[in-house]
């Protein structure tokens, strides 16, 4: 065989190999059992939606199901690459038990399992494991000092300027003005009632922190009573217990400045405006952390290969 003919044969073989690999990859994705199971559980959720809705195949085309499954895999890869965390079978099994014990919709849960042929392994892989990955990855992100260093540093600079002004005998109202100038629209003011709320309103600290993540540091879980001017009353006891302890120790009189306090959503700095026997008024600087969603979007190749 001549050299030219051999070269042509090599090129044709390479092209055929590339086509085979590409088609095989697509076929594997099209027949991915995770995609099939994701479609099955999404159909259950769809069937329980009320009101006008487009056909299921239009709302959940296979391409979208494939994308959702890829995103779950990419998040798991990102968790392993950046934080060196691998999800274990024990963690997934624990999540299955948590779902079983805490569900408020047992009928829908039973339908989800039936859609997966009551296969415990498929339910764990399709439903429970992505929940575990998302929860741990978001927690790692929230507490990653490197990712949020700039926001913390800015809060510390504002605190240092307030302390310097206080050292120069600035009055509390001047400190509030300085805080507003430094923090612009990131500063809010609130007055908390120190007395016990009129009715016991049990709440979960984590639920309250989640509400404040989305709606700001003064968010409350339940609608509080209103004062004579129609403004909602805020109760100190409705704040997360750890925050109550910190503020109770650090905001004792007008002009007191708290340490920089980190929450899952932001860095906060509190300035006591005034205190009475029944109220605590404070101005709050809230500097949001980096967005989790934007951080995910900025990872190359979907999520999993770029550094912080």
Buried (B, 14 or more C-beta within 10 A) or exposed (E): EEEEEEEEEEEEEEEEEEEEEEEEEEEEBEEBEBBBBBBBBBBBEBEEEEEEEEEBEEEBEBEEBBEBBBBBBBBBBBBBBBBEBEBEEEBBBEBBEEBEEEEEEEEBBEBBBEBBEEEEEBBBBBBBBBBBBBEBBBEBBBEBEEBBEEBBEBBBEBBEBBEEBBEEEBEBEBBBBBBBEBBEEBBBBBBBBBEEBEEEBEBEEEEBBBBBBEEBBBBBBEEBEEEEEEEEBBBBBBBBEEBBEBBEEBBEEBBBBBBBBBBBBBBBBBBBBBBEEEBBBBBBBBBEBBEBEEBBEEBEEBBBEBEE
